[in-house]
Amino acid sequence: MNEGPHAAGAYARRMSMIALVRREDPEGADRLERLLRKQDALMGGNLYGERFTARQFSLVFDPLLQRAVERSRILGELAGGAASVPDLARTLGLKASTVFEHIKELARRDRVEIAGYSDRDALYRRK
């Protein structure tokens, strides 16, 4: 990977986060790992001499990784039983709007479903 202690530390941190994702989403973790392995090629440039800097790669890759980690944490929490978006947000220390966006994506991927309702809040569970 990229040379230098900072780059090695960033790579190790990213790989440990990918390991967290792998518990709940092995296929997603594989995709992230493949992209991370392409970092050097992206930074080396293409036929036209265009290349990513380390900062540009981080600006693209790190948000993808963070969202995957958040979705994995949500799935892990739902392994303990159904929960509402506000409950998940409180437990995980995330904004309710962030949790809701992840729930929509997890439902689209057929990973969660509505288990019932508590007052006006839907309760979600893992499939």
N, C-alpha and C positions, 0 to 999 in steps of 0.2 A: 504494500500500500504506500501511501505518501510517506516521505521520510521526515524524521524529526520527532522529538518526544511529544510535542503537542498533537501532531497528526496521529501518532500511535495511540495516544490516550483517547482521542476522539473516536478512532476506529474501535478500540476496545469498549468504550461506552456505548457506541451504536450497536455493537454485537451483543452486549449484555441486554440492551433494550429489545433487540430482535429475539433473543432467547425468551424474554417475557411474552412477546407476541406469539411465539411458537406454541406455547401451552394451550392457547385458545384458538389460534388461527395458523396452523402449519403452512397452508398454501400462501397466505399473505406474508408470512415470515420468509418463505422461500423467495417470493418476488422482491421483497426488500433486500434480502441478502444478495440476490443477483444484481440489483441496481447498485448496491454498495461496492460490489466487486468491479463494476464498470467505471468507478470513479477515476481511476488512473487513465483509462482510455479516453474518457471525456475531457480530462485535463490535458491530455497529450495532444489533442487537436484532431480535426478531421481533414479531409482532402483539401478543403479551402482555407486551412489554417485557423479555423475557429476553435476556440477551446474554452472550457469552463475554468474558472479560478476555484480555489478551495472554498472561498466565500460563496460564490454562486452555487456550487454544489450543495453547500450547507443550507442555503436559502430555499432550495428545492427539496432536498432529501429530509432534512430534520423535521419540518412540519408533517410530512407524510408519516414518518416514524412516530412522532408524538401522537398523532391521531390513531395510529394502529395500536399503540400502547394504551391509550384511553379506552378504545373499544374492547381491548382484551381485559382491562380492569373491570369494565361494565359486565362483560360476560362472566368473569370470575365472581363478581358480586351476585349475579343472578343465579349462579350455581347453588347458592344458599337458599333460594326461593324467590318468588315473585316480588317485584318492587316497583314503585312509581318513579317517575322522572325526578320529582323533588327529593325523594328519599335517596335515590342514587347520587344525585348532585351533592347532597349533604354528606353522605358517607364517603364519597370519593374526593370531595373538595373541588368540584368542578361547577361551572355555571350550569343552571338548568337548561339554558338554550343549547349549550354544547352537548349535554347528555341527550337532549331530544334529537339533535342532528345525528348523533351516533346511533340512537335507537332506530331512527328512520333508515339509516344505512344498514344496520343489522337486520331489520325487518325485510328490506329489499333483498338482502342476501339469504333470507329464510333462516336466520339464526335465532330470532326472537319472535314472540307472538304475544298478543294480549291474553292474559290469564283471567282477567276480571276487572272490576272497578272498585275503588275506595273513594267514596264521595264522588268528586268530579274527575279524579285522577285515574288514568288507566294503569293497571298493574301488568308489568311485562315479565315474561319468563323465557328461559332458554328453551330452544327446541331440542 
